[in-house]
Amino acid sequence: MSHGRPLERVPELANGAHVLFTAGGTVYDYVVSQTMTISFRKPAEKAAQNAAVPGRPGVKATQAMLTISTCATPEDNAAGNYWRDSLGNPEHRINKIARLVATRPA
């Protein structure tokens, strides 16, 4: 999903916040452990965002992790950064990295 601000409050998630997803009859409980802001104009930062272990390209994951990424449009605008790509996306992304801590039946 894009546009319409479905993830506009993601930047407010603090370390320790729980993020719950339900899929296939199971509730997955993740806890936010870090924030990573990246520039879509820097290939190394994009690779860090997309890595199996966020921030550590080439490292093999040993636990279930989740990256929630949202555009930093208000933050970029407030800083005077009005650069946009061909689709209108701003330069920066705010990523919340979380680790799976529990599962339970839905």
N, CA, C and O atoms as CSV, one atom per row, in Angstrom:
chain,resi,resn,atom,element,x,y,z
A,1,MET,N,N,0.844,-1.169,0.000
A,1,MET,CA,C,0.000,0.000,0.000
A,1,MET,C,C,0.889,1.231,0.000
A,1,MET,O,O,1.922,1.256,0.669
A,2,SER,N,N,0.500,2.224,-0.729
A,2,SER,CA,C,1.282,3.444,-0.817
A,2,SER,C,C,0.349,4.640,-0.737
A,2,SER,O,O,-0.817,4.559,-1.125
A,3,HIS,N,N,0.846,5.699,-0.254
A,3,HIS,CA,C,0.095,6.945,-0.125
A,3,HIS,C,C,-1.066,6.771,0.847
A,3,HIS,O,O,-1.419,5.646,1.200
A,4,GLY,N,N,-1.646,7.850,1.270
A,4,GLY,CA,C,-2.765,7.786,2.195
A,4,GLY,C,C,-2.356,7.653,3.645
A,4,GLY,O,O,-3.220,7.598,4.520
A,5,ARG,N,N,-1.076,7.601,3.923
A,5,ARG,CA,C,-0.534,7.613,5.284
A,5,ARG,C,C,-0.863,6.407,6.151
A,5,ARG,O,O,-1.099,6.577,7.347
A,6,PRO,N,N,-0.888,5.195,5.602
A,6,PRO,CA,C,-1.214,4.051,6.465
A,6,PRO,C,C,-0.158,3.791,7.533
A,6,PRO,O,O,-0.457,3.156,8.545
A,7,LEU,N,N,1.060,4.262,7.333
A,7,LEU,CA,C,2.140,4.008,8.297
A,7,LEU,C,C,2.671,5.297,8.929
A,7,LEU,O,O,3.797,5.328,9.426
A,8,GLU,N,N,1.861,6.358,8.910
A,8,GLU,CA,C,2.366,7.655,9.357
A,8,GLU,C,C,2.817,7.681,10.819
A,8,GLU,O,O,3.616,8.541,11.189
A,9,ARG,N,N,2.333,6.772,11.651
A,9,ARG,CA,C,2.718,6.785,13.067
A,9,ARG,C,C,3.887,5.854,13.374
A,9,ARG,O,O,4.314,5.759,14.525
A,10,VAL,N,N,4.409,5.166,12.357
A,10,VAL,CA,C,5.551,4.270,12.566
A,10,VAL,C,C,6.719,4.989,13.236
A,10,VAL,O,O,7.328,4.410,14.135
A,11,PRO,N,N,7.071,6.227,12.848
A,11,PRO,CA,C,8.197,6.888,13.522
A,11,PRO,C,C,8.028,7.042,15.028
A,11,PRO,O,O,9.017,7.210,15.743
A,12,GLU,N,N,6.791,6.986,15.523
A,12,GLU,CA,C,6.533,7.121,16.958
A,12,GLU,C,C,6.817,5.842,17.743
A,12,GLU,O,O,6.896,5.886,18.971
A,13,LEU,N,N,6.971,4.715,17.070
A,13,LEU,CA,C,7.230,3.456,17.780
A,13,LEU,C,C,8.572,3.541,18.500
A,13,LEU,O,O,9.608,3.776,17.878
A,14,ALA,N,N,8.541,3.349,19.805
A,14,ALA,CA,C,9.760,3.411,20.619
A,14,ALA,C,C,10.354,2.019,20.785
A,14,ALA,O,O,9.658,1.015,20.629
A,15,ASN,N,N,11.633,1.966,21.101
A,15,ASN,CA,C,12.235,0.681,21.448
A,15,ASN,C,C,11.433,0.074,22.591
A,15,ASN,O,O,11.077,0.760,23.549
A,16,GLY,N,N,11.154,-1.219,22.477
A,16,GLY,CA,C,10.364,-1.914,23.472
A,16,GLY,C,C,8.893,-2.018,23.109
A,16,GLY,O,O,8.153,-2.767,23.748
A,17,ALA,N,N,8.453,-1.277,22.091
A,17,ALA,CA,C,7.051,-1.347,21.669
A,17,ALA,C,C,6.779,-2.698,21.024
A,17,ALA,O,O,7.619,-3.231,20.299
A,18,HIS,N,N,5.602,-3.243,21.292
A,18,HIS,CA,C,5.191,-4.508,20.689
A,18,HIS,C,C,4.418,-4.230,19.403
A,18,HIS,O,O,3.586,-3.324,19.345
A,19,VAL,N,N,4.704,-5.018,18.382
A,19,VAL,CA,C,3.993,-4.959,17.107
A,19,VAL,C,C,3.420,-6.352,16.876
A,19,VAL,O,O,4.162,-7.332,16.815
A,20,LEU,N,N,2.109,-6.434,16.750
A,20,LEU,CA,C,1.432,-7.722,16.604
A,20,LEU,C,C,0.898,-7.875,15.184
A,20,LEU,O,O,0.293,-6.957,14.629
A,21,PHE,N,N,1.133,-9.052,14.608
A,21,PHE,CA,C,0.598,-9.412,13.300
A,21,PHE,C,C,-0.138,-10.727,13.447
A,21,PHE,O,O,0.303,-11.623,14.166
A,22,THR,N,N,-1.251,-10.834,12.766
A,22,THR,CA,C,-1.986,-12.086,12.733
A,22,THR,C,C,-1.986,-12.606,11.307
A,22,THR,O,O,-2.356,-11.893,10.375
A,23,ALA,N,N,-1.570,-13.851,11.145
A,23,ALA,CA,C,-1.559,-14.486,9.821
A,23,ALA,C,C,-1.726,-15.984,10.004
A,23,ALA,O,O,-1.118,-16.586,10.888
A,24,GLY,N,N,-2.556,-16.575,9.158
A,24,GLY,CA,C,-2.723,-18.024,9.185
A,24,GLY,C,C,-3.110,-18.584,10.534
A,24,GLY,O,O,-2.701,-19.692,10.882
A,25,GLY,N,N,-3.893,-17.839,11.305
A,25,GLY,CA,C,-4.342,-18.340,12.601
A,25,GLY,C,C,-3.340,-18.193,13.727
A,25,GLY,O,O,-3.546,-18.736,14.812
A,26,THR,N,N,-2.253,-17.466,13.487
A,26,THR,CA,C,-1.223,-17.260,14.510
A,26,THR,C,C,-0.994,-15.766,14.711
A,26,THR,O,O,-0.983,-14.994,13.753
A,27,VAL,N,N,-0.813,-15.369,15.970
A,27,VAL,CA,C,-0.432,-14.000,16.307
A,27,VAL,C,C,1.079,-13.995,16.532
A,27,VAL,O,O,1.600,-14.771,17.333
A,28,TYR,N,N,1.767,-13.120,15.823
A,28,TYR,CA,C,3.218,-12.963,15.940
A,28,TYR,C,C,3.490,-11.668,16.710
A,28,TYR,O,O,3.009,-10.599,16.335
A,29,ASP,N,N,4.259,-11.778,17.780
A,29,ASP,CA,C,4.562,-10.648,18.656
A,29,ASP,C,C,6.030,-10.266,18.466
A,29,ASP,O,O,6.934,-11.017,18.832
A,30,TYR,N,N,6.245,-9.098,17.894
A,30,TYR,CA,C,7.591,-8.569,17.678
A,30,TYR,C,C,7.813,-7.395,18.621
A,30,TYR,O,O,6.867,-6.679,18.950
A,31,VAL,N,N,9.061,-7.187,19.062
A,31,VAL,CA,C,9.415,-6.045,19.894
A,31,VAL,C,C,10.433,-5.193,19.145
A,31,VAL,O,O,11.454,-5.692,18.672
A,32,VAL,N,N,10.138,-3.900,19.045
A,32,VAL,CA,C,11.024,-2.954,18.356
A,32,VAL,C,C,12.321,-2.825,19.146
A,32,VAL,O,O,12.310,-2.619,20.360
A,33,SER,N,N,13.445,-2.950,18.426
A,33,SER,CA,C,14.748,-2.876,19.089
A,33,SER,C,C,15.635,-1.749,18.573
A,33,SER,O,O,16.616,-1.387,19.222
A,34,GLN,N,N,15.297,-1.190,17.408
A,34,GLN,CA,C,16.117,-0.089,16.902
A,34,GLN,C,C,15.387,0.652,15.792
A,34,GLN,O,O,14.422,0.157,15.209
A,35,THR,N,N,15.883,1.856,15.520
A,35,THR,CA,C,15.411,2.669,14.412
A,35,THR,C,C,16.588,2.882,13.468
A,35,THR,O,O,17.706,3.160,13.901
A,36,MET,N,N,16.321,2.748,12.184
A,36,MET,CA,C,17.357,2.960,11.177
A,36,MET,C,C,16.764,3.882,10.110
A,36,MET,O,O,15.762,3.541,9.482
A,37,THR,N,N,17.374,5.036,9.905
A,37,THR,CA,C,16.945,5.948,8.850
A,37,THR,C,C,17.936,5.832,7.707
A,37,THR,O,O,19.149,5.892,7.910
A,38,ILE,N,N,17.404,5.665,6.497
A,38,ILE,CA,C,18.282,5.491,5.338
A,38,ILE,C,C,17.879,6.456,4.228
A,38,ILE,O,O,16.758,6.963,4.190
A,39,SER,N,N,18.830,6.692,3.328
A,39,SER,CA,C,18.598,7.497,2.129
A,39,SER,C,C,18.431,6.578,0.940
A,39,SER,O,O,19.265,5.703,0.707
A,40,PHE,N,N,17.355,6.769,0.179
A,40,PHE,CA,C,17.148,5.980,-1.030
A,40,PHE,C,C,18.113,6.394,-2.134
A,40,PHE,O,O,18.161,5.751,-3.182
A,41,ARG,N,N,18.866,7.437,-1.918
A,41,ARG,CA,C,19.845,7.894,-2.906
A,41,ARG,C,C,21.219,7.265,-2.664
A,41,ARG,O,O,22.151,7.520,-3.427
A,42,LYS,N,N,21.359,6.454,-1.623
A,42,LYS,CA,C,22.647,5.847,-1.275
A,42,LYS,C,C,22.515,4.331,-1.317
A,42,LYS,O,O,21.908,3.744,-0.421
A,43,PRO,N,N,23.078,3.678,-2.353
A,43,PRO,CA,C,22.938,2.222,-2.499
A,43,PRO,C,C,23.356,1.426,-1.266
A,43,PRO,O,O,22.711,0.427,-0.946
A,44,ALA,N,N,24.401,1.830,-0.572
A,44,ALA,CA,C,24.844,1.083,0.609
A,44,ALA,C,C,23.787,1.135,1.714
A,44,ALA,O,O,23.602,0.157,2.439
A,45,GLU,N,N,23.106,2.251,1.846
A,45,GLU,CA,C,22.066,2.357,2.871
A,45,GLU,C,C,20.836,1.546,2.478
A,45,GLU,O,O,20.195,0.944,3.339
A,46,LYS,N,N,20.502,1.521,1.205
A,46,LYS,CA,C,19.392,0.680,0.742
A,46,LYS,C,C,19.705,-0.787,1.002
A,46,LYS,O,O,18.828,-1.547,1.411
A,47,ALA,N,N,20.968,-1.191,0.764
A,47,ALA,CA,C,21.373,-2.580,1.021
A,47,ALA,C,C,21.269,-2.907,2.503
A,47,ALA,O,O,20.871,-4.013,2.870
A,48,ALA,N,N,21.626,-1.950,3.360
A,48,ALA,CA,C,21.526,-2.161,4.808
A,48,ALA,C,C,20.076,-2.352,5.227
A,48,ALA,O,O,19.782,-3.174,6.094
A,49,GLN,N,N,19.175,-1.602,4.620
A,49,GLN,CA,C,17.748,-1.735,4.937
A,49,GLN,C,C,17.219,-3.087,4.506
A,49,GLN,O,O,16.426,-3.696,5.225
A,50,ASN,N,N,17.639,-3.566,3.351
A,50,ASN,CA,C,17.094,-4.792,2.769
A,50,ASN,C,C,17.809,-6.066,3.217
A,50,ASN,O,O,17.428,-7.163,2.809
A,51,ALA,N,N,18.826,-5.932,4.042
A,51,ALA,CA,C,19.600,-7.091,4.481
A,51,ALA,C,C,18.759,-8.026,5.356
A,51,ALA,O,O,17.825,-7.587,6.026
A,52,ALA,N,N,19.098,-9.314,5.343
A,52,ALA,CA,C,18.411,-10.296,6.191
A,52,ALA,C,C,18.524,-9.909,7.665
A,52,ALA,O,O,17.582,-10.099,8.435
A,53,VAL,N,N,19.673,-9.369,8.051
A,53,VAL,CA,C,19.857,-8.766,9.365
A,53,VAL,C,C,19.987,-7.268,9.101
A,53,VAL,O,O,21.047,-6.808,8.677
A,54,PRO,N,N,18.920,-6.501,9.347
A,54,PRO,CA,C,18.938,-5.087,8.986
A,54,PRO,C,C,20.166,-4.351,9.513
A,54,PRO,O,O,20.531,-4.456,10.684
A,55,GLY,N,N,20.784,-3.604,8.607
A,55,GLY,CA,C,21.992,-2.865,8.952
A,55,GLY,C,C,23.272,-3.652,8.779
A,55,GLY,O,O,24.364,-3.109,8.949
A,56,ARG,N,N,23.148,-4.950,8.438
A,56,ARG,CA,C,24.341,-5.802,8.328
A,56,ARG,C,C,24.276,-6.670,7.072
A,56,ARG,O,O,24.102,-7.885,7.164
A,57,PRO,N,N,24.415,-6.051,5.907
A,57,PRO,CA,C,24.371,-6.831,4.655
A,57,PRO,C,C,25.372,-7.984,4.673
A,57,PRO,O,O,26.507,-7.832,5.125
A,58,GLY,N,N,24.935,-9.132,4.175
A,58,GLY,CA,C,25.801,-10.300,4.091
A,58,GLY,C,C,25.785,-11.186,5.322
A,58,GLY,O,O,26.318,-12.295,5.285
A,59,VAL,N,N,25.190,-10.727,6.408
A,59,VAL,CA,C,25.115,-11.523,7.630
A,59,VAL,C,C,23.843,-12.366,7.580
A,59,VAL,O,O,22.770,-11.866,7.243
A,60,LYS,N,N,23.972,-13.645,7.918
A,60,LYS,CA,C,22.835,-14.562,7.906
A,60,LYS,C,C,21.999,-14.382,9.173
A,60,LYS,O,O,22.534,-14.321,10.280
A,61,ALA,N,N,20.702,-14.299,8.996
A,61,ALA,CA,C,19.794,-14.149,10.136
A,61,ALA,C,C,19.750,-15.431,10.953
A,61,ALA,O,O,19.738,-16.530,10.400
A,62,THR,N,N,19.727,-15.282,12.267
A,62,THR,CA,C,19.615,-16.435,13.171
A,62,THR,C,C,18.328,-16.378,13.984
A,62,THR,O,O,18.055,-17.265,14.792
A,63,GLN,N,N,17.550,-15.339,13.767
A,63,GLN,CA,C,16.267,-15.202,14.445
A,63,GLN,C,C,15.309,-14.449,13.531
A,63,GLN,O,O,15.732,-13.752,12.609
A,64,ALA,N,N,14.018,-14.597,13.797
A,64,ALA,CA,C,13.006,-13.909,12.998
A,64,ALA,C,C,13.021,-12.421,13.323
A,64,ALA,O,O,12.976,-12.021,14.486
A,65,MET,N,N,13.086,-11.611,12.267
A,65,MET,CA,C,13.107,-10.161,12.433
A,65,MET,C,C,12.084,-9.538,11.489
A,65,MET,O,O,11.634,-10.165,10.531
A,66,LEU,N,N,11.738,-8.315,11.780
A,66,LEU,CA,C,10.758,-7.577,11.010
A,66,LEU,C,C,11.290,-6.171,10.794
A,66,LEU,O,O,11.819,-5.554,11.719
A,67,THR,N,N,11.152,-5.664,9.579
A,67,THR,CA,C,11.459,-4.275,9.289
A,67,THR,C,C,10.184,-3.611,8.816
A,67,THR,O,O,9.579,-4.047,7.836
A,68,ILE,N,N,9.772,-2.565,9.502
A,68,ILE,CA,C,8.638,-1.749,9.073
A,68,ILE,C,C,9.238,-0.450,8.554
A,68,ILE,O,O,9.922,0.264,9.287
A,69,SER,N,N,8.979,-0.149,7.292
A,69,SER,CA,C,9.583,1.005,6.650
A,69,SER,C,C,8.509,1.977,6.186
A,69,SER,O,O,7.485,1.574,5.633
A,70,THR,N,N,8.755,3.255,6.417
A,70,THR,CA,C,7.832,4.288,5.960
A,70,THR,C,C,8.627,5.474,5.428
A,70,THR,O,O,9.758,5.718,5.849
A,71,CYS,N,N,8.031,6.196,4.513
A,71,CYS,CA,C,8.670,7.390,3.969
A,71,CYS,C,C,8.789,8.453,5.057
A,71,CYS,O,O,7.919,8.585,5.918
A,72,ALA,N,N,9.873,9.198,4.998
A,72,ALA,CA,C,10.109,10.275,5.962
A,72,ALA,C,C,9.681,11.612,5.356
A,72,ALA,O,O,10.405,12.603,5.460
A,73,THR,N,N,8.515,11.639,4.728
A,73,THR,CA,C,8.059,12.851,4.051
A,73,THR,C,C,7.962,14.053,4.986
A,73,THR,O,O,8.551,15.092,4.687
A,74,PRO,N,N,7.240,13.955,6.114
A,74,PRO,CA,C,7.159,15.139,6.988
A,74,PRO,C,C,8.530,15.552,7.530
A,74,PRO,O,O,8.826,16.741,7.651
A,75,GLU,N,N,9.354,14.566,7.853
A,75,GLU,CA,C,10.681,14.854,8.399
A,75,GLU,C,C,11.569,15.516,7.350
A,75,GLU,O,O,12.260,16.491,7.648
A,76,ASP,N,N,11.555,14.988,6.113
A,76,ASP,CA,C,12.350,15.602,5.045
A,76,ASP,C,C,11.861,17.017,4.761
A,76,ASP,O,O,12.667,17.939,4.635
A,77,ASN,N,N,10.546,17.193,4.660
A,77,ASN,CA,C,10.005,18.525,4.393
A,77,ASN,C,C,10.392,19.510,5.487
A,77,ASN,O,O,10.757,20.648,5.193
A,78,ALA,N,N,10.316,19.085,6.745
A,78,ALA,CA,C,10.664,19.968,7.862
A,78,ALA,C,C,12.129,20.385,7.811
A,78,ALA,O,O,12.497,21.465,8.273
A,79,ALA,N,N,12.966,19.505,7.238
A,79,ALA,CA,C,14.402,19.805,7.115
A,79,ALA,C,C,14.718,20.581,5.830
A,79,ALA,O,O,15.875,20.902,5.559
A,80,GLY,N,N,13.674,20.879,5.041
A,80,GLY,CA,C,13.892,21.611,3.792
A,80,GLY,C,C,14.343,20.724,2.642
A,80,GLY,O,O,14.817,21.229,1.625
A,81,ASN,N,N,14.203,19.406,2.787
A,81,ASN,CA,C,14.609,18.459,1.736
A,81,ASN,C,C,13.350,18.071,0.950
A,81,ASN,O,O,12.550,17.250,1.398
A,82,TYR,N,N,13.197,18.676,-0.224
A,82,TYR,CA,C,12.017,18.417,-1.051
A,82,TYR,C,C,12.341,17.531,-2.249
A,82,TYR,O,O,11.546,17.449,-3.186
A,83,TRP,N,N,13.508,16.860,-2.234
A,83,TRP,CA,C,13.859,15.944,-3.323
A,83,TRP,C,C,12.829,14.828,-3.365
A,83,TRP,O,O,12.387,14.346,-2.322
A,84,ARG,N,N,12.445,14.416,-4.569
A,84,ARG,CA,C,11.537,13.287,-4.766
A,84,ARG,C,C,12.038,12.461,-5.946
A,84,ARG,O,O,12.626,13.000,-6.884
A,85,ASP,N,N,11.801,11.138,-5.895
A,85,ASP,CA,C,12.146,10.299,-7.041
A,85,ASP,C,C,11.036,10.418,-8.084
A,85,ASP,O,O,10.107,11.211,-7.924
A,86,SER,N,N,11.137,9.633,-9.141
A,86,SER,CA,C,10.174,9.733,-10.240
A,86,SER,C,C,8.757,9.327,-9.835
A,86,SER,O,O,7.798,9.648,-10.537
A,87,LEU,N,N,8.619,8.626,-8.710
A,87,LEU,CA,C,7.296,8.222,-8.209
A,87,LEU,C,C,6.783,9.158,-7.116
A,87,LEU,O,O,5.703,8.943,-6.565
A,88,GLY,N,N,7.560,10.197,-6.808
A,88,GLY,CA,C,7.147,11.153,-5.793
A,88,GLY,C,C,7.559,10.790,-4.381
A,88,GLY,O,O,7.125,11.437,-3.428
A,89,ASN,N,N,8.389,9.768,-4.227
A,89,ASN,CA,C,8.844,9.356,-2.893
A,89,ASN,C,C,9.972,10.257,-2.413
A,89,ASN,O,O,10.828,10.647,-3.207
A,90,PRO,N,N,9.988,10.595,-1.118
A,90,PRO,CA,C,11.065,11.422,-0.578
A,90,PRO,C,C,12.359,10.629,-0.451
A,90,PRO,O,O,12.379,9.411,-0.630
A,91,GLU,N,N,13.429,11.337,-0.143
A,91,GLU,CA,C,14.749,10.701,-0.066
A,91,GLU,C,C,14.867,9.678,1.053
A,91,GLU,O,O,15.438,8.608,0.844
A,92,HIS,N,N,14.347,9.978,2.224
A,92,HIS,CA,C,14.618,9.145,3.394
A,92,HIS,C,C,13.480,8.199,3.759
A,92,HIS,O,O,12.307,8.464,3.496
A,93,ARG,N,N,13.876,7.080,4.377
A,93,ARG,CA,C,12.952,6.104,4.931
A,93,ARG,C,C,13.294,5.928,6.405
A,93,ARG,O,O,14.462,5.935,6.794
A,94,ILE,N,N,12.259,5.771,7.208
A,94,ILE,CA,C,12.442,5.476,8.626
A,94,ILE,C,C,12.050,4.020,8.806
A,94,ILE,O,O,10.934,3.622,8.474
A,95,ASN,N,N,12.971,3.232,9.331
A,95,ASN,CA,C,12.760,1.794,9.523
A,95,ASN,C,C,12.764,1.472,11.006
A,95,ASN,O,O,13.652,1.896,11.746
A,96,LYS,N,N,11.772,0.726,11.426
A,96,LYS,CA,C,11.734,0.198,12.784
A,96,LYS,C,C,12.072,-1.285,12.669
A,96,LYS,O,O,11.410,-2.027,11.945
A,97,ILE,N,N,13.093,-1.701,13.378
A,97,ILE,CA,C,13.564,-3.078,13.356
A,97,ILE,C,C,13.043,-3.768,14.619
A,97,ILE,O,O,13.194,-3.258,15.729
A,98,ALA,N,N,12.431,-4.929,14.427
A,98,ALA,CA,C,11.851,-5.649,15.564
A,98,ALA,C,C,12.251,-7.121,15.507
A,98,ALA,O,O,12.541,-7.663,14.440
A,99,ARG,N,N,12.260,-7.746,16.670
A,99,ARG,CA,C,12.590,-9.163,16.803
A,99,ARG,C,C,11.365,-9.936,17.296
A,99,ARG,O,O,10.616,-9.460,18.149
A,100,LEU,N,N,11.180,-11.126,16.747
A,100,LEU,CA,C,10.072,-11.983,17.174
A,100,LEU,C,C,10.346,-12.463,18.596
A,100,LEU,O,O,11.406,-13.021,18.883
A,101,VAL,N,N,9.369,-12.237,19.489
A,101,VAL,CA,C,9.551,-12.671,20.873
A,101,VAL,C,C,8.547,-13.749,21.284
A,101,VAL,O,O,8.776,-14.472,22.254
A,102,ALA,N,N,7.431,-13.860,20.548
A,102,ALA,CA,C,6.427,-14.869,20.929
A,102,ALA,C,C,5.433,-15.077,19.788
A,102,ALA,O,O,5.250,-14.220,18.923
A,103,THR,N,N,4.806,-16.234,19.821
A,103,THR,CA,C,3.678,-16.532,18.936
A,103,THR,C,C,2.583,-17.175,19.771
A,103,THR,O,O,2.853,-17.762,20.819
A,104,ARG,N,N,1.351,-17.061,19.305
A,104,ARG,CA,C,0.224,-17.711,19.992
A,104,ARG,C,C,-0.905,-17.893,18.983
A,104,ARG,O,O,-0.940,-17.202,17.965
A,105,PRO,N,N,-1.798,-18.787,19.245
A,105,PRO,CA,C,-2.944,-18.956,18.356
A,105,PRO,C,C,-3.800,-17.687,18.350
A,105,PRO,O,O,-3.948,-17.013,19.370
A,106,ALA,N,N,-4.347,-17.385,17.199
A,106,ALA,CA,C,-5.217,-16.189,17.068
A,106,ALA,C,C,-6.538,-16.400,17.767
A,106,ALA,O,O,-7.388,-15.509,17.763
